Structures are given as structure tokens and as C-alpha cells.
Amino acid sequence: MKRILLTTTSFQDTPGAHHDLLKETGWEIITARGPLNEADTLALVGDVDGFICGDDAITRAVLEKARPRLKVLSKYGIGVDKIDVEAATEMGIPVGFTPGVNHTTVAEHCFALLLALEKNLVEEVNITRAGKWKRLIGHEILGKTIGILGLGRIGKEVAVRAAAFGLKIIAFDIYWDAAFAEKHGIRRCDTMAELMAEADIISLHTNLNEETRGMINLQSLATMKDGVIIINCARGELVETDAMVHALKIGKVSGYGTDVLDEEPPRPDHPLLKEPRCIVTPHIGSRTYESVVRQASAAVTNMINLLNGQPALAQVNKVPPPKP
């Protein structure tokens, strides 16, 4: 009997058809509560055939211990920066992933963060819960310029909603969808620097790689408008924490709304948790019932297909499925 390691908590905690799909395989399912660090992941691999993973640390060392039994990695989600894809490819392990399943809910979460900042929502709720009645002055977003860094699936959904709110939209992406941009009135910026200098609101939707890591830093923040708002529903490591804390303290950034941090879960004294103009949610941007069922079903389907020698719905690396 095949043994599958499942670590994604939203998969496990959300009822739905994905559980039936997995049960019907007849496989033995081993569960753990991720995301797991390298040591915890190492302790669980070695005698599993497949791994439905979230943001667990799947390093070369993990893969070395997992083989030769491990045949398939199925990423629940789209970000694979925690997986050593190069090592997996060298070892002949296909890595499936699930693009196109969470763009709606993540885009909605971006606007939840943005509106909460502009309307002082969290602070006002805390004030009234404390039995007080203090009315702060907020801001409209109508007519402001939003800069979308990364116009992929999620960035496009943010743009559609931005247009509905009456925002002016500028964007930067190396791979430019001219037809989409024209349809939704999006002006293309030639560089990220151009976007950062012009936007009142910056929403991050780029992949994490060596070029984008720490892209929001002291130097880039200095080029932005005073009072800029930054929204991050991509990866925490895109932002240098110390630089953001400094920018919040001096008012260069008037608000930072983020669903991701450079360490998850954060230590209790993480500096961003103490900043009053920073709203941090615990990586829940894609954690809606609708999105979880889509994402989990796709991850299970990828695992089933690959272990049966069939192509995945979507795959990160060019490795053929294992022979069943």
C-alpha cells in the first residue's frame, strides 16, 4: 500500500470533496501539522511514496533521506520557494503544483487589508470593544494610484477589483498581457523603480527568488511617495523587516498590510507585530472554504495522476511521472 504524507493544515481542517477524493485511493495517509522545518520534515520522510506539502522545508537533505521510496511531491499551492526543485529534478521526482485555484480569494484579501488600513478598522474595533467611542479620520481610496508588482493571475484579479474601486492602475511585469492591460486601463511601467515612485498604494505579487528577495528595502522605500501604503500577499521575504519597521516609524510608509512574514509563525517579539500601522494576518489569504476545496482537490489529483504514471494538472519541473 502506498503511504502519503500530508502536512497542510487547511486541507486537513476544511471539510469537502478533497477528503473523499483522497480516501477513495485506498492509500495510507500520514498527517502532520505544517509548515514543518527541516528537522521535522526529515523525521517524517524515508518511508512515504508521496508528499502533499505546504510551505514545509523540503531541502536537498530531506530529499536525500526520502529517496528512493519518495516518488512524487504535490505542492498544495503555487509557491515552491521552500522546495529544492533543482534537487528534486536531479533525483527524478516530479513536483506538481496548483496554479489558478486561489487568485480570487487572495485578491479579495488584499483589499481587506487595504481598506482596514485606510479606514483604521482594527484600531476602531479595538476602541469600541474597550467601551470607548473615539472616531478617527480615515481615507478614501477612490482616485488613488495603485501599483501592482506582478501582473499574473492574482495581480490581474487585484486589477479588476481596483478598477471597480475607481483606482488608477499601473503595473510592472516582465511578461506583459497587453490585451488584459488595455481592457482594464492599466498603464505599463518600464521598471519597478518607476512604479514605486508613482504609486500611492503598492501591492506585491511577484515570485520569491534571488532577484526579488528584499526588494522592499531602505533604498527602494526612499524612492516612494511619503505616506505610501504597501500590501503584501505574496512572500514575507520580499520585504526587509528592519527597513519596513523604520519606514513605518518615520511615516514614510503610512500602512503595511501583510499576510506573510519572513518567519512563519513569527517569534512573539517580531518587530512588525508591535507596529500600530501594520496589520499582519497569519497567511490566510487563500484560506477560504471555496479556495481550499479547489486547491486541495487539485493537489490530490496531481498526486493520483503522477503515481499512476499520468501527467499532473500542472507541474513545476520537467520530470516524467514514475512508472506505476
BALOBA-1460 file (C-alpha; in Angstrom, 3 decimals):
// residues 324
<rec num="1" residu="m" x="0.000" y="0.000" z="0.000"/>
<rec num="2" residu="k" x="1.225" y="3.462" z="-0.879"/>
<rec num="3" residu="r" x="1.893" y="5.833" z="2.025"/>
<rec num="4" residu="i" x="1.271" y="9.558" z="1.625"/>
<rec num="5" residu="l" x="2.464" y="12.309" z="3.954"/>
<rec num="6" residu="l" x="0.004" y="15.210" z="4.260"/>
<rec num="7" residu="t" x="1.065" y="18.329" z="6.179"/>
<rec num="8" residu="t" x="-1.175" y="21.165" z="5.020"/>
<rec num="9" residu="t" x="-3.431" y="22.261" z="7.859"/>
<rec num="10" residu="s" x="-6.154" y="23.991" z="5.841"/>
<rec num="11" residu="f" x="-6.523" y="20.800" z="3.774"/>
<rec num="12" residu="q" x="-6.958" y="18.797" z="6.982"/>
<rec num="13" residu="d" x="-9.211" y="21.289" z="8.766"/>
<rec num="14" residu="t" x="-11.639" y="22.072" z="5.947"/>
<rec num="15" residu="p" x="-14.378" y="19.576" z="5.092"/>
<rec num="16" residu="g" x="-15.067" y="18.911" z="1.441"/>
<rec num="17" residu="a" x="-14.776" y="16.702" z="-1.595"/>
<rec num="18" residu="h" x="-10.968" y="16.605" z="-1.407"/>
<rec num="19" residu="h" x="-11.173" y="14.278" z="1.608"/>
<rec num="20" residu="d" x="-13.377" y="11.866" z="-0.316"/>
<rec num="21" residu="l" x="-11.040" y="12.018" z="-3.303"/>
<rec num="22" residu="l" x="-8.060" y="11.115" z="-1.134"/>
<rec num="23" residu="k" x="-9.936" y="8.397" z="0.771"/>
<rec num="24" residu="e" x="-11.027" y="6.703" z="-2.445"/>
<rec num="25" residu="t" x="-7.403" y="5.989" z="-3.347"/>
<rec num="26" residu="g" x="-7.129" y="3.476" z="-0.519"/>
<rec num="27" residu="w" x="-3.685" y="4.852" z="0.383"/>
<rec num="28" residu="e" x="-2.392" y="5.094" z="3.928"/>
<rec num="29" residu="i" x="-2.339" y="8.751" z="4.914"/>
<rec num="30" residu="i" x="0.178" y="10.053" z="7.454"/>
<rec num="31" residu="t" x="-0.647" y="13.534" z="8.742"/>
<rec num="32" residu="a" x="1.383" y="16.224" z="10.451"/>
<rec num="33" residu="r" x="0.699" y="19.873" z="11.242"/>
<rec num="34" residu="g" x="2.807" y="22.024" z="8.935"/>
<rec num="35" residu="p" x="4.550" y="24.068" z="7.887"/>
<rec num="36" residu="l" x="7.445" y="21.908" z="9.069"/>
<rec num="37" residu="n" x="11.038" y="22.993" z="9.471"/>
<rec num="38" residu="e" x="13.849" y="20.884" z="8.020"/>
<rec num="39" residu="a" x="14.366" y="18.798" z="11.157"/>
<rec num="40" residu="d" x="10.682" y="17.933" z="11.484"/>
<rec num="41" residu="t" x="10.386" y="17.110" z="7.787"/>
<rec num="42" residu="l" x="13.484" y="14.888" z="7.958"/>
<rec num="43" residu="a" x="11.889" y="12.936" z="10.801"/>
<rec num="44" residu="l" x="8.828" y="12.066" z="8.719"/>
<rec num="45" residu="v" x="10.248" y="11.117" z="5.329"/>
<rec num="46" residu="g" x="12.001" y="7.928" z="4.274"/>
<rec num="47" residu="d" x="9.063" y="5.564" z="4.168"/>
<rec num="48" residu="v" x="6.486" y="7.552" z="2.189"/>
<rec num="49" residu="d" x="5.729" y="7.317" z="-1.521"/>
<rec num="50" residu="g" x="4.200" y="10.760" z="-1.915"/>
<rec num="51" residu="f" x="4.160" y="14.081" z="-0.064"/>
<rec num="52" residu="i" x="1.294" y="16.596" z="-0.266"/>
<rec num="53" residu="c" x="3.144" y="19.590" z="1.124"/>
<rec num="54" residu="g" x="2.505" y="23.199" z="2.001"/>
<rec num="55" residu="d" x="5.318" y="25.537" z="2.982"/>
<rec num="56" residu="d" x="7.402" y="22.803" z="4.592"/>
<rec num="57" residu="a" x="11.191" y="22.929" z="4.270"/>
<rec num="58" residu="i" x="11.928" y="20.350" z="1.579"/>
<rec num="59" residu="t" x="15.667" y="20.703" z="1.239"/>
<rec num="60" residu="r" x="18.223" y="18.574" z="-0.552"/>
<rec num="61" residu="a" x="18.887" y="16.767" z="2.736"/>
<rec num="62" residu="v" x="15.176" y="15.972" z="3.075"/>
<rec num="63" residu="l" x="15.012" y="14.641" z="-0.464"/>
<rec num="64" residu="e" x="18.143" y="12.568" z="0.022"/>
<rec num="65" residu="k" x="16.591" y="10.862" z="3.031"/>
<rec num="66" residu="a" x="13.205" y="10.490" z="1.301"/>
<rec num="67" residu="r" x="14.500" y="8.588" z="-1.687"/>
<rec num="68" residu="p" x="14.381" y="6.080" z="-3.188"/>
<rec num="69" residu="r" x="10.840" y="5.489" z="-1.900"/>
<rec num="70" residu="l" x="9.555" y="9.042" z="-2.442"/>
<rec num="71" residu="k" x="8.212" y="9.253" z="-5.970"/>
<rec num="72" residu="v" x="6.098" y="12.437" z="-6.059"/>
<rec num="73" residu="l" x="5.853" y="15.866" z="-4.430"/>
<rec num="74" residu="s" x="2.484" y="17.562" z="-4.752"/>
<rec num="75" residu="k" x="2.572" y="21.200" z="-3.649"/>
<rec num="76" residu="y" x="-0.681" y="22.477" z="-2.176"/>
<rec num="77" residu="g" x="-0.426" y="25.995" z="-3.607"/>
<rec num="78" residu="i" x="1.803" y="27.775" z="-6.091"/>
<rec num="79" residu="g" x="4.850" y="28.980" z="-4.173"/>
<rec num="80" residu="v" x="7.700" y="26.481" z="-4.390"/>
<rec num="81" residu="d" x="10.499" y="28.553" z="-2.841"/>
<rec num="82" residu="k" x="10.601" y="26.203" z="0.181"/>
<rec num="83" residu="i" x="11.235" y="23.214" z="-2.114"/>
<rec num="84" residu="d" x="14.660" y="22.483" z="-3.591"/>
<rec num="85" residu="v" x="13.216" y="21.976" z="-7.059"/>
<rec num="86" residu="e" x="16.668" y="21.587" z="-8.594"/>
<rec num="87" residu="a" x="17.457" y="18.693" z="-6.265"/>
<rec num="88" residu="a" x="14.065" y="17.103" z="-6.882"/>
<rec num="89" residu="t" x="14.664" y="17.315" z="-10.628"/>
<rec num="90" residu="e" x="18.117" y="15.757" z="-10.302"/>
<rec num="91" residu="m" x="16.577" y="12.891" z="-8.345"/>
<rec num="92" residu="g" x="13.789" y="12.364" z="-10.858"/>
<rec num="93" residu="i" x="10.996" y="13.469" z="-8.520"/>
<rec num="94" residu="p" x="8.146" y="15.337" z="-10.257"/>
<rec num="95" residu="v" x="6.788" y="18.373" z="-8.400"/>
<rec num="96" residu="g" x="3.136" y="19.130" z="-9.042"/>
<rec num="97" residu="f" x="1.540" y="22.415" z="-8.017"/>
<rec num="98" residu="t" x="-1.859" y="24.122" z="-8.190"/>
<rec num="99" residu="p" x="-1.893" y="27.426" z="-10.083"/>
<rec num="100" residu="g" x="-5.176" y="29.172" z="-10.759"/>
<rec num="101" residu="v" x="-7.066" y="27.999" z="-7.680"/>
<rec num="102" residu="n" x="-6.655" y="30.816" z="-5.154"/>
<rec num="103" residu="h" x="-6.356" y="34.042" z="-7.156"/>
<rec num="104" residu="t" x="-9.879" y="35.229" z="-6.297"/>
<rec num="105" residu="t" x="-9.607" y="34.850" z="-2.548"/>
<rec num="106" residu="v" x="-6.068" y="36.283" z="-2.324"/>
<rec num="107" residu="a" x="-7.112" y="39.348" z="-4.333"/>
<rec num="108" residu="e" x="-10.073" y="39.832" z="-2.002"/>
<rec num="109" residu="h" x="-7.736" y="39.600" z="0.986"/>
<rec num="110" residu="c" x="-5.528" y="42.338" z="-0.468"/>
<rec num="111" residu="f" x="-8.478" y="44.702" z="-0.415"/>
<rec num="112" residu="a" x="-9.479" y="43.599" z="3.071"/>
<rec num="113" residu="l" x="-6.025" y="44.689" z="4.271"/>
<rec num="114" residu="l" x="-6.054" y="47.890" z="2.223"/>
<rec num="115" residu="l" x="-9.474" y="49.031" z="3.409"/>
<rec num="116" residu="a" x="-8.709" y="48.078" z="7.005"/>
<rec num="117" residu="l" x="-5.667" y="50.367" z="6.907"/>
<rec num="118" residu="e" x="-7.357" y="53.278" z="5.171"/>
<rec num="119" residu="k" x="-10.434" y="53.140" z="7.446"/>
<rec num="120" residu="n" x="-8.481" y="52.469" z="10.698"/>
<rec num="121" residu="l" x="-10.680" y="49.393" z="11.048"/>
<rec num="122" residu="v" x="-8.658" y="47.336" z="13.522"/>
<rec num="123" residu="e" x="-7.975" y="50.277" z="15.795"/>
<rec num="124" residu="e" x="-11.616" y="51.404" z="15.769"/>
<rec num="125" residu="v" x="-12.872" y="47.899" z="16.573"/>
<rec num="126" residu="n" x="-10.447" y="47.692" z="19.500"/>
<rec num="127" residu="i" x="-11.590" y="51.114" z="20.729"/>
<rec num="128" residu="t" x="-15.277" y="50.189" z="20.763"/>
<rec num="129" residu="r" x="-14.563" y="46.792" z="22.341"/>
<rec num="130" residu="a" x="-12.813" y="48.666" z="25.140"/>
<rec num="131" residu="g" x="-16.075" y="50.545" z="25.785"/>
<rec num="132" residu="k" x="-14.866" y="53.803" z="24.248"/>
<rec num="133" residu="w" x="-16.228" y="55.918" z="21.410"/>
<rec num="134" residu="k" x="-13.379" y="57.564" z="19.525"/>
<rec num="135" residu="r" x="-13.886" y="58.293" z="15.845"/>
<rec num="136" residu="l" x="-10.707" y="58.508" z="13.797"/>
<rec num="137" residu="i" x="-10.431" y="60.109" z="10.379"/>
<rec num="138" residu="g" x="-9.821" y="57.640" z="7.569"/>
<rec num="139" residu="h" x="-9.175" y="57.951" z="3.850"/>
<rec num="140" residu="e" x="-10.911" y="57.078" z="0.610"/>
<rec num="141" residu="i" x="-9.085" y="55.042" z="-1.994"/>
<rec num="142" residu="l" x="-11.049" y="56.483" z="-4.918"/>
<rec num="143" residu="g" x="-8.759" y="58.197" z="-7.436"/>
<rec num="144" residu="k" x="-5.519" y="56.984" z="-5.881"/>
<rec num="145" residu="t" x="-2.888" y="55.172" z="-7.908"/>
<rec num="146" residu="i" x="-2.268" y="51.515" z="-7.156"/>
<rec num="147" residu="g" x="0.924" y="49.943" z="-8.428"/>
<rec num="148" residu="i" x="0.737" y="46.190" z="-8.954"/>
<rec num="149" residu="l" x="4.126" y="44.491" z="-8.939"/>
<rec num="150" residu="g" x="3.493" y="41.267" z="-10.818"/>
<rec num="151" residu="l" x="0.541" y="41.041" z="-13.181"/>
<rec num="152" residu="g" x="-0.010" y="37.287" z="-13.062"/>
<rec num="153" residu="r" x="-3.246" y="35.573" z="-12.070"/>
<rec num="154" residu="i" x="-3.529" y="37.216" z="-8.657"/>
<rec num="155" residu="g" x="-2.237" y="40.580" z="-9.840"/>
<rec num="156" residu="k" x="-4.885" y="40.587" z="-12.569"/>
<rec num="157" residu="e" x="-7.640" y="39.865" z="-10.067"/>
<rec num="158" residu="v" x="-6.385" y="42.751" z="-7.930"/>
<rec num="159" residu="a" x="-6.500" y="44.979" z="-11.011"/>
<rec num="160" residu="v" x="-10.114" y="44.038" z="-11.772"/>
<rec num="161" residu="r" x="-11.141" y="44.969" z="-8.236"/>
<rec num="162" residu="a" x="-9.004" y="48.108" z="-8.257"/>
<rec num="163" residu="a" x="-10.864" y="49.348" z="-11.333"/>
<rec num="164" residu="a" x="-14.188" y="48.750" z="-9.568"/>
<rec num="165" residu="f" x="-12.986" y="50.896" z="-6.645"/>
<rec num="166" residu="g" x="-12.066" y="53.733" z="-9.018"/>
<rec num="167" residu="l" x="-8.309" y="53.417" z="-8.569"/>
<rec num="168" residu="k" x="-5.831" y="54.399" z="-11.247"/>
<rec num="169" residu="i" x="-3.806" y="51.308" z="-12.090"/>
<rec num="170" residu="i" x="-0.159" y="50.991" z="-13.042"/>
<rec num="171" residu="a" x="1.736" y="47.721" z="-13.143"/>
<rec num="172" residu="f" x="5.077" y="46.119" z="-13.813"/>
<rec num="173" residu="d" x="5.683" y="42.609" z="-15.096"/>
<rec num="174" residu="i" x="8.305" y="41.191" z="-17.432"/>
<rec num="175" residu="y" x="5.621" y="39.066" z="-19.133"/>
<rec num="176" residu="w" x="3.062" y="41.662" z="-20.192"/>
<rec num="177" residu="d" x="-0.511" y="40.794" z="-21.185"/>
<rec num="178" residu="a" x="-1.211" y="43.758" z="-23.432"/>
<rec num="179" residu="a" x="-4.807" y="42.766" z="-24.198"/>
<rec num="180" residu="f" x="-5.699" y="42.468" z="-20.498"/>
<rec num="181" residu="a" x="-3.975" y="45.751" z="-19.666"/>
<rec num="182" residu="e" x="-5.797" y="47.608" z="-22.421"/>
<rec num="183" residu="k" x="-9.166" y="46.153" z="-21.416"/>
<rec num="184" residu="h" x="-8.748" y="47.216" z="-17.786"/>
<rec num="185" residu="g" x="-6.994" y="50.551" z="-18.313"/>
<rec num="186" residu="i" x="-3.654" y="49.533" z="-16.850"/>
<rec num="187" residu="r" x="-0.578" y="51.583" z="-17.695"/>
<rec num="188" residu="r" x="2.645" y="49.632" z="-18.018"/>
<rec num="189" residu="c" x="5.690" y="50.838" z="-16.100"/>
<rec num="190" residu="d" x="9.042" y="50.228" z="-17.744"/>
<rec num="191" residu="t" x="10.743" y="49.477" z="-14.419"/>
<rec num="192" residu="m" x="9.870" y="48.609" z="-10.835"/>
<rec num="193" residu="a" x="11.516" y="51.871" z="-9.807"/>
<rec num="194" residu="e" x="9.076" y="53.838" z="-11.954"/>
<rec num="195" residu="l" x="6.121" y="52.095" z="-10.310"/>
<rec num="196" residu="m" x="7.474" y="52.586" z="-6.798"/>
<rec num="197" residu="a" x="7.959" y="56.306" z="-7.384"/>
<rec num="198" residu="e" x="4.423" y="56.923" z="-8.698"/>
<rec num="199" residu="a" x="2.109" y="54.671" z="-6.671"/>
<rec num="200" residu="d" x="0.093" y="55.698" z="-3.613"/>
<rec num="201" residu="i" x="-0.553" y="52.015" z="-2.932"/>
<rec num="202" residu="i" x="1.822" y="49.176" z="-3.844"/>
<rec num="203" residu="s" x="0.579" y="45.590" z="-3.976"/>
<rec num="204" residu="l" x="3.204" y="42.835" z="-4.217"/>
<rec num="205" residu="h" x="2.521" y="39.810" z="-6.420"/>
<rec num="206" residu="t" x="5.952" y="38.636" z="-7.539"/>
<rec num="207" residu="n" x="7.608" y="35.270" z="-7.032"/>
<rec num="208" residu="l" x="10.331" y="34.988" z="-4.426"/>
<rec num="209" residu="n" x="13.745" y="34.458" z="-5.958"/>
<rec num="210" residu="e" x="17.229" y="35.863" z="-5.521"/>
<rec num="211" residu="e" x="16.344" y="38.929" z="-7.582"/>
<rec num="212" residu="t" x="13.179" y="39.787" z="-5.654"/>
<rec num="213" residu="r" x="14.278" y="38.831" z="-2.131"/>
<rec num="214" residu="g" x="14.418" y="42.015" z="-0.055"/>
<rec num="215" residu="m" x="13.181" y="44.176" z="-2.943"/>
<rec num="216" residu="i" x="11.409" y="46.431" z="-0.448"/>
<rec num="217" residu="n" x="14.407" y="47.813" z="1.424"/>
<rec num="218" residu="l" x="15.794" y="51.122" z="2.682"/>
<rec num="219" residu="q" x="16.872" y="52.157" z="-0.807"/>
<rec num="220" residu="s" x="13.609" y="51.344" z="-2.588"/>
<rec num="221" residu="l" x="11.478" y="52.755" z="0.231"/>
<rec num="222" residu="a" x="13.328" y="56.077" z="-0.047"/>
<rec num="223" residu="t" x="12.142" y="56.444" z="-3.651"/>
<rec num="224" residu="m" x="8.465" y="56.003" z="-2.772"/>
<rec num="225" residu="k" x="5.891" y="58.680" z="-2.022"/>
<rec num="226" residu="d" x="5.613" y="59.819" z="1.558"/>
<rec num="227" residu="g" x="2.681" y="58.010" z="3.163"/>
<rec num="228" residu="v" x="2.645" y="55.100" z="0.715"/>
<rec num="229" residu="i" x="0.645" y="52.017" z="1.647"/>
<rec num="230" residu="i" x="2.169" y="48.601" z="0.902"/>
<rec num="231" residu="i" x="0.177" y="45.377" z="0.687"/>
<rec num="232" residu="n" x="1.919" y="42.007" z="0.679"/>
<rec num="233" residu="c" x="0.005" y="38.797" z="-0.008"/>
<rec num="234" residu="a" x="2.952" y="37.181" z="-1.782"/>
<rec num="235" residu="r" x="6.005" y="36.290" z="0.335"/>
<rec num="236" residu="g" x="7.319" y="37.877" z="3.519"/>
<rec num="237" residu="e" x="10.904" y="37.717" z="2.314"/>
<rec num="238" residu="l" x="10.160" y="40.272" z="-0.410"/>
<rec num="239" residu="v" x="10.307" y="42.883" z="2.362"/>
<rec num="240" residu="e" x="13.263" y="43.616" z="4.623"/>
<rec num="241" residu="t" x="11.679" y="43.709" z="8.072"/>
<rec num="242" residu="d" x="14.019" y="46.259" z="9.675"/>
<rec num="243" residu="a" x="13.603" y="48.621" z="6.740"/>
<rec num="244" residu="m" x="9.814" y="48.379" z="6.916"/>
<rec num="245" residu="v" x="9.774" y="48.982" z="10.668"/>
<rec num="246" residu="h" x="11.898" y="52.092" z="10.189"/>
<rec num="247" residu="a" x="9.685" y="53.368" z="7.366"/>
<rec num="248" residu="l" x="6.566" y="52.885" z="9.489"/>
<rec num="249" residu="k" x="8.082" y="54.674" z="12.471"/>
<rec num="250" residu="i" x="9.028" y="57.780" z="10.466"/>
<rec num="251" residu="g" x="5.774" y="57.808" z="8.477"/>
<rec num="252" residu="k" x="7.366" y="57.126" z="5.099"/>
<rec num="253" residu="v" x="5.001" y="54.151" z="4.913"/>
<rec num="254" residu="s" x="1.611" y="55.050" z="6.361"/>
<rec num="255" residu="g" x="0.468" y="51.447" z="6.470"/>
<rec num="256" residu="y" x="1.752" y="47.946" z="5.790"/>
<rec num="257" residu="g" x="-0.829" y="45.219" z="5.376"/>
<rec num="258" residu="t" x="0.704" y="41.771" z="5.099"/>
<rec num="259" residu="d" x="-0.484" y="38.191" z="5.119"/>
<rec num="260" residu="v" x="3.073" y="36.874" z="5.122"/>
<rec num="261" residu="l" x="6.227" y="37.319" z="7.193"/>
<rec num="262" residu="d" x="9.892" y="36.472" z="6.825"/>
<rec num="263" residu="e" x="9.451" y="33.858" z="9.562"/>
<rec num="264" residu="e" x="6.244" y="31.880" z="9.974"/>
<rec num="265" residu="p" x="4.971" y="31.543" z="12.564"/>
<rec num="266" residu="p" x="6.765" y="34.635" z="13.890"/>
<rec num="267" residu="r" x="8.533" y="34.810" z="17.198"/>
<rec num="268" residu="p" x="6.476" y="36.687" z="19.842"/>
<rec num="269" residu="d" x="8.755" y="39.719" z="19.674"/>
<rec num="270" residu="h" x="8.764" y="40.023" z="15.878"/>
<rec num="271" residu="p" x="9.076" y="43.784" z="15.333"/>
<rec num="272" residu="l" x="6.253" y="44.094" z="12.803"/>
<rec num="273" residu="l" x="3.744" y="42.718" z="15.315"/>
<rec num="274" residu="k" x="4.328" y="45.761" z="17.508"/>
<rec num="275" residu="e" x="3.856" y="48.441" z="14.847"/>
<rec num="276" residu="p" x="0.444" y="50.140" z="15.163"/>
<rec num="277" residu="r" x="0.254" y="50.912" z="11.428"/>
<rec num="278" residu="c" x="0.992" y="47.355" z="10.439"/>
<rec num="279" residu="i" x="-1.728" y="44.732" z="10.057"/>
<rec num="280" residu="v" x="-0.485" y="41.143" z="9.996"/>
<rec num="281" residu="t" x="-2.731" y="38.182" z="9.223"/>
<rec num="282" residu="p" x="-1.411" y="34.600" z="9.631"/>
<rec num="283" residu="h" x="-1.042" y="33.566" z="5.977"/>
<rec num="284" residu="i" x="-4.795" y="33.137" z="5.441"/>
<rec num="285" residu="g" x="-5.130" y="34.931" z="2.102"/>
<rec num="286" residu="s" x="-6.087" y="31.710" z="0.339"/>
<rec num="287" residu="r" x="-7.790" y="30.153" z="3.337"/>
<rec num="288" residu="t" x="-11.446" y="30.231" z="2.321"/>
<rec num="289" residu="y" x="-13.668" y="27.202" z="2.000"/>
<rec num="290" residu="e" x="-14.026" y="27.663" z="-1.743"/>
<rec num="291" residu="s" x="-10.324" y="28.080" z="-2.353"/>
<rec num="292" residu="v" x="-9.243" y="25.249" z="-0.048"/>
<rec num="293" residu="v" x="-11.503" y="22.723" z="-1.762"/>
<rec num="294" residu="r" x="-10.228" y="23.776" z="-5.210"/>
<rec num="295" residu="q" x="-6.606" y="23.781" z="-4.121"/>
<rec num="296" residu="a" x="-6.749" y="20.526" z="-2.166"/>
<rec num="297" residu="s" x="-8.635" y="18.701" z="-4.913"/>
<rec num="298" residu="a" x="-6.032" y="19.809" z="-7.451"/>
<rec num="299" residu="a" x="-3.173" y="18.696" z="-5.168"/>
<rec num="300" residu="v" x="-4.748" y="15.254" z="-4.675"/>
<rec num="301" residu="t" x="-5.450" y="14.921" z="-8.406"/>
<rec num="302" residu="n" x="-1.818" y="15.737" z="-9.158"/>
<rec num="303" residu="m" x="-0.705" y="13.041" z="-6.712"/>
<rec num="304" residu="i" x="-3.109" y="10.462" z="-8.158"/>
<rec num="305" residu="n" x="-2.144" y="11.233" z="-11.743"/>
<rec num="306" residu="l" x="1.592" y="11.175" z="-11.167"/>
<rec num="307" residu="l" x="1.613" y="7.998" z="-9.074"/>
<rec num="308" residu="n" x="-0.457" y="6.343" z="-11.807"/>
<rec num="309" residu="g" x="2.055" y="7.366" z="-14.467"/>
<rec num="310" residu="q" x="-0.126" y="10.151" z="-15.864"/>
<rec num="311" residu="p" x="0.655" y="13.894" z="-16.295"/>
<rec num="312" residu="a" x="-0.169" y="16.263" z="-13.460"/>
<rec num="313" residu="l" x="-2.683" y="19.060" z="-13.930"/>
<rec num="314" residu="a" x="0.321" y="21.365" z="-13.519"/>
<rec num="315" residu="q" x="3.953" y="20.592" z="-12.826"/>
<rec num="316" residu="v" x="6.902" y="22.774" z="-11.841"/>
<rec num="317" residu="n" x="9.736" y="20.685" z="-13.254"/>
<rec num="318" residu="k" x="10.209" y="18.629" z="-16.397"/>
<rec num="319" residu="v" x="10.366" y="15.177" z="-14.890"/>
<rec num="320" residu="p" x="8.256" y="12.309" z="-16.266"/>
<rec num="321" residu="p" x="5.822" y="10.569" z="-13.927"/>
<rec num="322" residu="p" x="7.192" y="7.465" z="-12.186"/>
<rec num="323" residu="k" x="6.226" y="4.097" z="-13.585"/>
<rec num="324" residu="p" x="3.196" y="2.807" z="-11.654"/>
